[in-house]
Amino acid sequence: MKLGISRQALVAALFGAAAVGTLSIAPQILSPEAGAQPIAIQPPAGAPMSFADLIERVEPAVVSVNVLSEREVNDLGDMQEFFEQFRGLPGLDEFMEQRRQQEEQGDEPQTREARSLGSGFFISQDGYIVTNNHVVQNAVQIEVVTKDGAELEAELVGTDPDTDLAVIKVKDKGTYPYVRFGNSHNLRKGDWVVALGNPFGFSGTATAGILSADGRELGNDSPYTDFLQIDAAINRGNSGGPTFDLHGNVVGVNTQILSPTGGSVGIGFAIPAELAQEVTQAIIKDGHVSRGWLGVQIQDLTEDMAEAQGMLNNDGSIIADVTEDSPADKGGLQRGDIILSVNGQKVSDATSTTRLVGRLIANTSNKFDIMRGGKRQTIDVVVGERGDSLNARRIPASALSEDSGDTGAEATMSSLGVTFVPLDDEMRQRLGLDEDEAGLVISEVERGGAIEEAGLQRGMVILEANNEPVSSVDVLKKAIDAAKKANRTKVLIAVRVGQITTYRTIDISED
């Protein structure tokens, strides 16, 4: 069971994303044989007097997962931890340095065996089992133990570290009792849930509780998962085990706990059934999950940005840049488009957009509802497959060097407190812009003006104003006049800072 949670906010800049798609397009990998039926029960009305009937029916499909793995021996790390209490003794630092040099000059790293316990559950009668990636990581031998005590050798089918899911399969042919995934969206906060697993090696342990919350974000460690929070007790060894609703459907895969003590304090997290089903089907089909690539840079849509576009709320994310020849570029997405929903599912900010795109299957067509120039439209985009070099760091640069002297024709807008110079070919090349890109380079900024209040500085380039390319000061003035006629107090601008484009607003209420 993973302990602790990263609280760092998930920020999407250049993303591409990912992984598995919606249920409507997920491949159907498992087809039951004739006459085979998954376990299902009729739940009692109201609060149950007992969960015994439910547990009795689904327990045969839940297994303990015993793993033998190999891990590198880190004697130096172990020694440092031990000798930390003696820090400051004469000669200790020199001794530790000698040990470090000896390890660096040594042969291949030594490994040692490690054993771990987890849980899992059958999802097909021919022996496919779902568990957590961290349960079977580095496994050299996997054994599952069923309710009746049978010990079965299993092999790894595939893993997805990004969602902490894995699929294994028993090697012995047979017919195994299995359960099916349900729909966690049908759960309401306060609904009963039941967890089964192998905590601390106590196989067949059942605990009950309620759905405490849904849509939990646990930071960058889990970029594609909105977790279910449950208060049914889960501990070390419950990892990979199922959480059931009262119909006997799997609504979550237990994966993490938050605990200052190492034991259950009533805050556990499960991977929602919809995501788990999509990921496991992809693993069974291909042995891995192919995460897609969109090829855009996005940012949150602020209230000021929404006001500048005449929108009633700021639900959505704005595309700040589109990579050339990327799936987004080929699909017709443009800089300045505001993403409102993906395949019908609304987005609220850049984070939720990243998560939705992160669940798309590579090489599939997906619908993006966008706002462009104040008009709503739908664009179909076929996401690509993510490569290893897509997160390359962009190089900061300025359009104007510190020693720039006479820059040619200048234009001043006193109303905004700014002076511009034209964007020439040399500046475009330095900023990584297209050869025909329009823009105005800021050469001077007056104190207290609207440009300074917007956070703009010398060397930045204004590329657009309210979705119109800014080829001249007159174009910028027209955008401001149009906004005033529409009774708006903000103008949305695209700003090039080095080789990164961001969106900001200029306050024109006092202009």
Salt bridges, closest charged atoms under 4 A:
GLU84 OE1 - ARG87 NH2 3.67
ASP93 OD1 - ARG87 NH1 2.49
GLU97 OE2 - ARG100 NH2 2.32
GLU104 OE2 - ARG100 NH1 2.44
GLU153 OE2 - LYS171 NZ 3.04
ASP160 OD2 - ARG291 NH2 2.36
ASP162 OD2 - ARG291 NE 2.81
ASP162 OD2 - ARG386 NH2 3.78
ASP164 OD2 - HIS134 ND1 2.71
GLU217 OE2 - ARG355 NE 3.81
ASP226 OD1 - ARG355 NH1 3.34
ASP226 OD2 - ARG359 NH2 3.66
GLU274 OE1 - HIS185 NE2 3.73
ASP286 OD1 - LYS285 NZ 3.38
ASP321 OD2 - ARG394 NH1 3.81
ASP321 OD2 - ARG496 NH1 2.90
ASP337 OD2 - ARG372 NH2 2.76
ASP380 OD1 - LYS367 NZ 3.13
ASP425 OD1 - ARG428 NH1 2.99
GLU426 OE2 - ARG430 NH2 2.47
GLU437 OE2 - ARG335 NH2 2.81
GLU464 OE2 - ARG335 NE 3.05
ASP511 OD2 - LYS484 NZ 3.46
